């Protein structure tokens, strides 16, 4: 073993290992290994079919656990094998670190400090400073894309969901994982969050050195695989996870408390209440007749808005208002798409009038809905803030 520095006493507890999946990162692998071994000897390396000098470098470290795969199967498959191996060896947590040199081993104590402050039911993801010089724009965009869908699927807002520097609670994450490439890192955090594991960020340093860093991320293929995975995760969220969570919340609370907190959302911020009102108004005016109530509650649930307010303001299209809304929509639409046929006033609105001005109605209703929603949203936010100051 090349590392001659003494391991820092009790730097990493006995139930935590460091898991390093590697594929053709011979330029940086030795530096990463030496850095990790300064903190712990509990290291597992999965050599994912490397064809460079990786095997020769690993041969210099006889004291660490090494698993060689015959062919390259993807980072996800390497992680799955590493998780299973770590469980068999009795580890409760595994910290994964990339072998391409972008992560700093001296951030390992940061993960341990965060774990010590938690109840143990936590999955930690290193938060990179994505705005620093040298970060590829495609990495920054991909991270924002991933952050949005993770929030949509779990309700948890994170600043970084793509960093490979993580701490996994091995006995809490799903035992059976289905993906084999980069998308596994998304699958495991989403499904862990669904199981009640607290997924959090911890700050880490990051190094992007194009002269030595080798990235195996294939933008088109891997982005497509990630998009397909997110499609399935969204469907599961809508059809099972959201209804399950609502039912569990209902069971834990009295009906009055459930109505107050989950339906009316009286503890929501002024911004959430204003956005809820704006969304309700938009749905009420938009050409989705017959589905306003369903859409208002459905979309408010998905975006964690105030369901009661959204539903209430979607009823802006009550029967006495319908002719006026349709007339206003057509008049607005005529500013976008002119029509020679006159429309005198809203008292003469009927199906024939709508059919004669169909395109004007569709485009006009969307424009009117957007304008009215913004007006109601800004007005309600202003009134709520003034009321709060009083």
N, C-alpha and C positions, 0 to 999 in steps of 0.2 A: 504494500500500500504506500503510495507516494506521500500522503499527508502525514507529516511528522509533528504537527501541532497537537497539543493535548486537547481532548474534548472538554468543552466547558461543563463543569459539574452541574448536573440537574438542569441543563439548558432545555432538554426535551424529555418529558416524562416517559416512563417505561411503556405506557400504553399507546404511545404515538410513534408512528414511523413516517419516514419521508419516502414518497413514491415518485420515481423519475422515469417516465416513458421517453424513449429516445429513438430517433431514426435519422441516421446520416448527419449527426451534429458533432463530428469528430473535432472540429475546430474549438468548440467551447465545452465539450463534455467534461474534460479533466478539470477545468477551472470550477465548474459547477459542483462536481463531486468533492473536490478538496474543500470548497466553501461549506458544503453541507456537513461533511465529516468533522468540521471544526465545532459543530453543535451537537451532533449525534452520530452514533454508529448504527442506528436502526434505519438502515437504508435498503430499499428494494428498487432495483432497476429492471425495467422491461425493455429489452432490445428488440424493437419491432422490425426485424428483418433488415438491419442496416447492411449496406454494401460497401461502406468506406472503412476507415480504421477503427470503428467503434469497438469491435470485438477485441482487438489488440489492447486498446486503452482499458477496457473493463477487466482484462486479464491481470492487470496490475493491482487490482483491488480484491484480493481473495477473501477478505473479511465481510464483504457485503453480499446480500442476496441478489443474484442475477438470474433472470429468466430470458433465454434467447428464443425468439420465434423464427421459424424457418423462412417465412416470407412476410413482407409488409402487409399488415391487415388494417391499419388505421389507428389513430390515437385512441379512439373510443374502445376498440377491442383491447388495446394494450392496458388501458385503465381498468377495464372489466377484469382482466386477468390479474392485474395488480391488486385490486380490491379483494378479490377472492383469496389470493395468496396472503394478504395482510390479515384477513379475518382468521384464516387457518392458523396463523402464527400468534393469534391472541391479541392483536392490536385493536383498539377501540376507535382510533382516529388515524387518518392518513393525510399528510400534507403533500399535495402534488406540486412539483416545480418543473418548469420546462427546462430542457437541456440546451436550448439555443443561446443561452447567456443573457437573456433579457431580464431575468429575475435575480435579485440579490439574496443570497443565503442569509445575510445578516438581518433580513426581515422575518426570519423564523420566530424569534422571540415575540414579534408583534402578534403573530397568530396565537401563540401560547398565552400572552397576556389577555387577549380578547376571549379566549376559551376559558380562562380562569375567572373572568368577570361574568360569564354566562352560566346557565343552568345545565350546560352540556348538550342540550337539544339545539345545536346551532351548526349551520354550514357557513363557513367564512370564505369570501371571495376577495382577493386582493384588488384594491381600487387603484388603478393606474392614473397618472396625470395625463389625460389624452390630449391636452392642449399644448404640451411642451414641444420644443423644437425637435424635429426628426421623426415624429409619429406619422406614419403614412395616413393620408386622408381616407383611404379605403378602410383602414382599421377603425378610425374614428366614426365613420358612417356606419360600419357594420356593428359597432358597439351600441350606437344610439338605436339602431334598428332592433337589435336584440333586447335592449333595455325596455323598449316600448312593449314588445310582445310578452316579455316576462311579466311586466306590470299588468297587462291586459289579462293574462292567464292566471295570475296569482293575487293581484292587488298589492304587491310589494314593489315599492319604488327603490331601485338601486342605480348607482352611478356607473357601475361596471359589472356586466354579466358575462363577459367573454374572457377575462383573465384566466390563465391556466394555473395561477398560483392560488391554491385553495386548501382549505381544511375540511375534510369530509368526515362526518360521524358514521363510521362503517356499519354500525348496527341499526341505524335509523334510515339511511338512504335505501331506496328499493333494491332488493336482492336480485331481481330479474330485470335487466336492462335490455333494450332491443336494438339500439343503434351501435354502429361500429366506427364511425368517423368523428369529425370534430363536433357534430351535432349532439353527441352523447353528453357533452358538458352542459348543454341546454336541457336535454331530457332529464338529467339527474337532478338539477336544481329545481325545475318546475315540479316534478313528481315528488320531490322531498318536501317542497313548500305545501303541496296538497296534503301531505301526511302530517302537517303541523310542525315541521322543522323550521326554526327561525333562520332565514337566509339573510346574511348581513355582509356589508363591505368592511374591509379594514384597509387603511392606507399603506401602500407599498411604493418602493422606488422602481423605476423601469429604465432599461438601457436598450436603445435601438441602434445597433452598429451595423450598417449595411455591408461593411467589409468582412464581417464574420458571421452574421446571422443568416441562417438558412430557414426560410419559411416553406412549409409543405402545404399551406392552405391554397387550394385551387379556387379562385374567385367564382367562376361560373358553376362548376360542379358542386362545390361545397355549399355555396349560397343557395343553390337549388335544393339540395338535400335539407338544409336548415329551414327553408321556406315550406317544404312539404311537411317536415316535422311540426312546425308551428301551426300549419293548417289542421293537422290532427289534434294537436293540443288545444287549439281554440274550440274545435267541435266538442271535445270532451269537456272543456270548461263550460260551454253553453248548455250542453245536454245533461251533464251530471254534476260537475263540481259546484257551480253556482246554486242550483236547486238544493243540493245536499247541504251546503253551508247555510242557506236560508232556513232549511228545516231544522238543522242542529241549533241555530241561533234561537229559533222559535221555541224549541224544547227546553232550552236553558233559562228562558225568561218568562215572566208572567205576560199575559196578553197585552196588558197596559204598557209594560216596559218595552215589549217588542214593537208595539204600535208607535211608541214615542221615539225609540232610538233607531229602529230599522226602517220604518215606513215614513214617519214624519221627519226623523233625523234632526231633532231640535238642537243637538250638539254640533251640527255642521257649521263651518265657517261662513262668513258673509259671502265670500267668493263662490263657495260650493252652492249656496242657496241661490245666488244670482244666476249662475250657469244653469242650474236646474230649472229656474223660471224661464230662461231664454230657450232652453231645449224644449220645454213644454209648449211654449208659444210657437216655436218653429214647427213642431209636429202638428199642432192644432191647425195651422194655416196651410201647411204643405198638402199636396194632392194625394193623401193616403187615407181617404175617407173610409171609416169603418174599422181602421186599425190604430187610431190615435191612442186609445187607452192602453192597448197591448204594447205598442211601440214605446210609449212614454215610460212605462214601468220596466220594460225589457232593457231599453237603452240606459235608463238611470241605474239599473242594477249592474250592468256591465261596466259602466264608467264610474261607479261608486258615487253617484249623485243622490240628491234628496228625492226619493221616490214620490212622497206625498206632494211636494211642490210641483214636480214635473207633471204628475198626473193631473193635478188641479188646474194648472195653466194650459194643459193640452185641451181642456174643455172651453177654450176661447171660441171654439167652433160650435157652440150650442145652437140649436135650431134658429132662434131669432137672428143670429149673426151670420148664418150660412150664406144667404143671398148677398149681404154686404161684402163678405170675404170674397165670394166668387166674382162679384162686380169689380171690386178693387183689384183682384188678380188679373182680370181681363184687361182693365184699363192700364195696369202696370205693364202687362205683356205687350200691349199695342205700342208702347214706347220702344220695345225691343224688336217686335215683328209687326209692322204696320198692316192694317186690314181695312179694306174699303167699306165693309159693312158697319154701319153705326150701331152703337149700343147706348141707348138713351139713359136709363137709370137702373138701379139695382132692383126696383120693384117689378121689372119685366123679365127677371132672370128665369129661364126654364132650360130643359135639356136641349132644345133646339138652339138656344143662344150659346150654350156651352159648346155644342158640336160645331157651330159655325165659327167659333173663336177658340178652337181646341188648343192649337199651338200657343196662342197668346195666353190662354188660361194656364197651361202647364208651366211655361217659362215665367209668366207673371206671378203665379202663386209661389214659386220658389224664391223669386226676387223679393216679393212682399214678405214672405215668411222670414227670410234672412234679415231684412231691414227691421221688421217688427221685433224679431227676437233680440237683435242687438240693442234696440231702443229699450225694450223691457228689461234686458239684462243690466244695462248701464244704469237705468233709472232705479231699479231695485237695489243695486249695489250701493248707489249713492244714498238712498233712503235708509238702508240698513246701517251704513256707517254713521250717518247723522244721528240715528236713533241710539246707536251704541255710545256715541260721545255724550249724548244727553244723560 
